[in-house]
């Protein structure tokens, strides 16, 4: 059985040296998580680097996580548009608040979204993500009028909520 006791600080729940990346980008994750009565509290840090772009991310986990969502803030933004960084921040916040994904999964999804944008894939104008948070799909449904691409799940949600099947941007029939 495991040797850790309740209330013990555990530095190796997230390996500080873990990294994931290609030749073009890298991601380093570090953190300290305290396990007390099956509650996870603490702070997780991630640093994304690619060419001359750097983003530092801090996820603060409250004492009653997951009942209260974590706060996500950037500690470093180098050569990143503030509006785009804000969308990425909201994206990881949404993933953490609305899915059963682990914190590491949410950070890896965040990295995947950023990588895909650097590869030139446009984000979905509905959810502002390249990789859909639930289906993991890319925006493939294209409007013939305005040429914007959407996730199928985002279009379905739009069609259901609006009551018609028009493009969310140009309002042309899809």
Legacy VTK file of the C-alpha trace (Angstrom):
# vtk DataFile Version 3.0
C-alpha trace
ASCII
DATASET POLYDATA
POINTS 174 float
0.000 0.000 0.000
0.989 3.660 -0.251
3.343 5.129 2.287
2.002 8.680 2.367
-0.121 9.786 5.269
-2.975 12.266 5.239
-1.970 15.885 5.605
1.519 15.227 4.287
3.083 17.619 1.788
3.699 15.848 -1.471
6.004 17.475 -4.015
5.962 14.655 -6.542
2.254 14.642 -7.447
3.315 16.871 -10.331
6.882 16.300 -11.359
8.659 19.680 -11.422
10.858 18.494 -14.265
8.061 17.163 -16.444
7.950 18.714 -19.872
6.096 18.045 -23.054
6.794 19.509 -26.422
7.996 19.342 -29.975
11.060 20.952 -31.508
9.111 24.199 -31.695
7.450 24.518 -28.282
7.913 23.318 -24.737
5.859 23.143 -21.584
7.149 22.832 -18.047
4.766 22.023 -15.190
5.588 22.325 -11.511
3.641 22.542 -8.325
3.106 21.610 -4.748
-0.068 19.805 -3.843
-1.135 19.040 -0.294
-3.284 15.940 0.149
-5.482 16.269 3.229
-8.660 14.234 3.612
-8.746 13.642 -0.175
-8.779 17.391 -0.893
-6.294 18.868 -3.318
-5.082 22.361 -2.533
-2.074 24.279 -3.655
-0.623 25.966 -6.661
0.358 24.623 -10.059
2.634 26.549 -12.396
3.125 26.041 -16.116
5.502 27.785 -18.487
5.018 27.692 -22.246
7.841 28.695 -24.581
7.998 28.773 -28.354
10.537 30.764 -30.333
10.334 34.282 -28.838
6.978 33.715 -27.085
6.781 32.960 -23.364
3.743 32.500 -21.151
3.842 31.776 -17.443
0.643 30.430 -15.901
-0.333 29.958 -12.247
-3.358 27.932 -11.184
-4.333 28.547 -7.554
-6.400 25.684 -6.158
-8.733 26.732 -3.323
-9.133 24.669 -0.149
-12.459 23.285 -1.341
-11.451 22.498 -4.936
-13.310 21.274 -7.055
-16.375 22.816 -5.391
-14.863 26.257 -5.918
-13.135 26.754 -9.262
-9.430 27.541 -9.333
-8.122 30.969 -10.281
-5.898 31.170 -13.323
-3.439 34.036 -13.866
-0.486 34.739 -16.091
2.819 35.507 -14.422
4.626 36.243 -17.660
3.538 37.359 -21.135
6.246 37.971 -23.694
5.336 38.729 -27.320
1.683 37.730 -26.877
-1.311 39.898 -27.728
-3.200 40.689 -24.497
-6.609 39.843 -25.989
-5.345 36.477 -27.223
-3.702 35.710 -23.875
-6.966 36.592 -22.121
-8.876 34.131 -24.360
-6.329 31.412 -23.534
-6.719 32.214 -19.822
-10.516 31.953 -20.076
-10.160 28.719 -22.045
-8.131 26.948 -19.363
-10.466 28.327 -16.677
-13.445 26.913 -18.571
-11.776 23.518 -19.023
-10.997 23.321 -15.298
-14.507 24.393 -14.275
-16.579 22.353 -16.683
-14.908 19.038 -17.338
-13.722 15.978 -15.502
-10.204 16.548 -16.787
-7.270 16.648 -14.425
-5.253 19.814 -13.963
-2.468 18.378 -16.114
-5.007 17.508 -18.836
-6.303 21.094 -18.779
-2.767 22.479 -19.073
-1.963 20.117 -21.948
-5.185 21.180 -23.724
-4.147 24.798 -23.192
-0.763 24.024 -24.789
-2.427 22.196 -27.674
-4.660 25.202 -28.402
-1.678 27.541 -28.446
0.371 25.178 -30.655
-2.481 24.843 -33.164
-2.832 28.625 -33.374
0.892 28.945 -34.125
0.410 26.305 -36.842
-2.067 28.684 -38.472
-5.327 26.968 -37.534
-8.014 29.559 -36.825
-9.943 29.365 -33.573
-13.693 28.746 -33.595
-15.481 32.121 -33.398
-18.088 30.659 -31.026
-15.904 29.187 -28.255
-12.591 30.938 -29.121
-10.710 27.617 -29.010
-8.859 25.737 -31.697
-9.286 22.343 -30.042
-12.814 21.863 -28.664
-12.727 21.313 -24.895
-15.100 18.309 -24.932
-14.871 16.663 -28.357
-11.171 17.517 -28.957
-12.129 18.320 -32.578
-10.713 21.088 -34.737
-13.043 23.683 -36.335
-13.963 21.927 -39.603
-17.476 23.152 -40.476
-17.039 26.076 -42.870
-19.607 28.724 -43.726
-19.834 29.059 -47.505
-20.554 32.800 -47.251
-17.954 34.157 -44.779
-15.525 31.155 -44.846
-15.205 31.024 -41.045
-14.736 27.563 -39.562
-16.620 26.250 -36.535
-16.624 23.156 -34.335
-19.605 20.931 -35.114
-20.566 20.942 -31.409
-20.475 24.761 -31.291
-22.671 25.020 -34.387
-25.139 22.527 -32.957
-25.351 24.526 -29.738
-25.793 27.742 -31.753
-28.546 26.208 -33.909
-30.357 24.943 -30.798
-30.141 28.227 -28.871
-30.964 30.535 -31.798
-33.778 28.409 -33.204
-32.462 28.606 -36.775
-29.570 27.248 -38.804
-27.692 30.396 -39.744
-24.018 31.220 -39.451
-23.254 32.775 -36.031
-21.279 35.560 -37.740
-22.808 36.454 -41.103
-26.305 34.986 -40.449
-26.353 33.290 -43.868
-28.133 29.902 -43.946
-25.641 27.163 -43.148
LINES 1 175
174 0 1 2 3 4 5 6 7 8 9 10 11 12 13 14 15 16 17 18 19 20 21 22 23 24 25 26 27 28 29 30 31 32 33 34 35 36 37 38 39 40 41 42 43 44 45 46 47 48 49 50 51 52 53 54 55 56 57 58 59 60 61 62 63 64 65 66 67 68 69 70 71 72 73 74 75 76 77 78 79 80 81 82 83 84 85 86 87 88 89 90 91 92 93 94 95 96 97 98 99 100 101 102 103 104 105 106 107 108 109 110 111 112 113 114 115 116 117 118 119 120 121 122 123 124 125 126 127 128 129 130 131 132 133 134 135 136 137 138 139 140 141 142 143 144 145 146 147 148 149 150 151 152 153 154 155 156 157 158 159 160 161 162 163 164 165 166 167 168 169 170 171 172 173
